[in-house]
């Protein structure tokens, strides 16, 4: 979720990296990006520009920044999702299909004008495709929309307001919530998800009565941000929210 008060110099490349890293073939890929309406056009343009700069090519080419998908089956699956979304009325300001004539390459893609019932919104694509979805404010149904999924492994929040970040993180049903960064891991922190994204937590032992939700956040500048795609990470503060479990069973250590 990207709020209008976010530092755009950090949030835009950070959000782009959240989906295009490893061709989007990550269990925690940022495939839905909720953007506050006042900055929606700016963010979509910025992430589209980031996508256009990515050089897609084979891993043996030193200039390549994004490689192929893992197999013909996965390539065809991702192309099928794109066809489904575009056929249902979504638009692609950048990307939208395969890259080149050979190999299992897919263009880095941003989809707009999606609806909550589309397969590209509801299902795991596992490719370099992000759905950019507008919302009006913290107080509207953005949290409900974010939680309206069968999955709940990870999410991210982009804002300068740390109180807003923690309010949002507490309400999201995601195992990890990153604040002003994405994909930052520490083996000392628990990792796991809600719903179909896992049972219990790995990497760290948590009491069976609680669910630990690590919320790493970085107050660093763009040059120091771990989300800018290459710079060494600056200091980050990790906060763990523990929530009592009511009807979700027990955590396994």
PEDAUR-V385968 format. One record per pair of residues at least 12 apart in sequence whose ideal C-beta (glycine too) atoms are under 7 Angstrom apart, sorted by sequence separation. I is the first residue (numbers start at 1). J is the second residue. D is the distance in whole Angstrom. If there is no record, write none. Layout:
i	j	d
I	J	D
I	J	D
This chain:
i	j	d
18	30	3
19	31	6
54	66	5
95	107	4
157	169	6
191	203	5
2	15	6
95	108	5
96	109	5
190	203	6
82	96	6
94	108	7
95	109	3
165	179	5
189	203	7
190	204	4
220	234	3
15	30	6
82	97	6
94	109	7
95	110	7
176	191	6
189	204	6
220	235	7
94	110	5
175	191	7
187	203	6
188	204	6
190	206	5
218	234	6
92	109	6
93	110	6
114	131	5
155	172	5
175	192	5
15	33	6
79	97	7
92	110	7
111	129	6
175	193	4
218	236	5
79	98	6
92	111	6
93	112	6
109	128	6
111	130	7
114	133	6
155	174	4
175	194	6
217	236	7
108	128	5
109	129	5
110	130	6
111	131	5
112	132	5
154	174	6
157	177	6
174	194	7
216	236	5
217	237	6
90	111	5
91	112	5
106	127	6
111	132	7
152	173	5
153	174	7
154	175	6
173	194	5
90	112	7
91	113	5
106	128	6
110	132	6
152	174	5
153	175	5
154	176	4
155	177	5
156	178	4
157	179	5
158	180	6
175	197	7
190	212	4
216	238	5
90	113	5
152	175	6
175	198	7
89	113	6
90	114	5
190	214	6
214	238	6
215	239	5
143	168	7
147	172	7
189	214	4
85	111	6
138	164	6
146	172	6
147	173	5
156	182	5
214	240	5
215	241	6
79	106	7
82	109	7
122	149	7
124	151	7
213	240	7
78	106	5
90	118	7
143	171	5
212	240	5
213	241	4
75	104	4
85	114	7
116	145	7
143	172	7
88	118	5
90	120	7
138	168	7
212	242	6
213	243	7
2	33	6
12	43	6
16	47	5
20	51	7
75	106	7
211	242	7
2	34	7
4	36	4
15	47	6
72	104	6
116	148	7
184	216	5
210	242	4
211	243	5
1	34	5
2	35	5
3	36	5
71	104	7
85	118	6
210	243	7
2	36	7
4	38	5
8	42	7
12	46	4
16	50	4
20	54	6
85	119	7
210	244	6
211	245	5
4	39	5
12	47	6
16	51	7
68	103	5
69	104	4
84	119	5
85	120	4
181	216	6
209	244	6
210	245	7
68	104	4
84	120	7
177	213	6
179	215	6
181	217	7
209	245	7
13	50	6
68	105	5
69	106	6
176	213	7
179	216	7
180	217	5
181	218	4
8	46	7
12	50	7
81	119	6
175	213	6
176	214	5
177	215	5
178	216	6
179	217	3
180	218	5
81	120	5
153	193	4
211	251	7
2	43	6
152	193	5
52	94	6
66	108	7
151	193	7
152	194	3
184	226	5
208	250	5
23	66	6
51	94	5
56	99	4
152	195	5
208	251	5
23	67	6
25	69	7
51	95	6
81	125	5
151	195	6
153	197	4
181	225	7
25	70	7
48	93	5
58	103	7
150	195	6
151	196	6
152	197	5
153	198	7
181	226	5
182	227	5
206	251	6
20	66	7
23	69	6
48	94	4
150	196	5
151	197	5
169	215	5
181	227	5
78	125	6
82	129	7
81	129	7
205	253	5
44	93	6
56	105	5
78	127	3
184	233	7
189	238	6
201	251	6
56	107	7
78	129	7
200	251	4
74	126	7
165	217	7
184	236	6
186	238	7
200	252	4
199	252	6
54	108	5
181	236	7
51	108	4
69	127	6
51	110	6
48	110	5
66	128	7
47	110	6
44	110	6
44	112	6
170	241	6
169	241	6
47	132	7
20	108	5
44	132	5
32	121	6
31	125	6
40	134	4
33	130	5
35	132	6
37	134	5
31	129	7
33	131	7
35	133	7
37	135	7
31	130	6
32	131	5
33	132	5
34	133	5
35	134	6
36	135	6
37	136	5
30	130	7
31	131	7
33	133	7
24	125	7
25	126	6
32	133	6
34	135	5
36	137	7
24	126	7
25	127	7
24	127	5
23	127	7
24	128	4
23	128	5
24	129	6
20	128	5
34	142	5
19	128	7
19	130	4
34	145	7
34	146	6
28	153	5
27	153	6
28	154	4
30	156	6
18	156	6
1	142	6
15	158	7
1	146	6
11	158	4
6	158	4
30	182	6
6	159	5
7	160	6
5	159	6
6	160	7
3	158	6
5	160	5
28	183	7
1	157	5
2	158	4
3	159	4
5	161	6
3	164	7
21	183	6
18	182	4
17	182	7
18	183	6
1	168	6
14	181	6
14	182	6
10	180	7
17	227	6
14	225	7
10	222	5
17	229	5
9	222	5
14	227	3
13	227	7
14	228	7
10	225	5
13	228	5
13	229	6
10	227	7
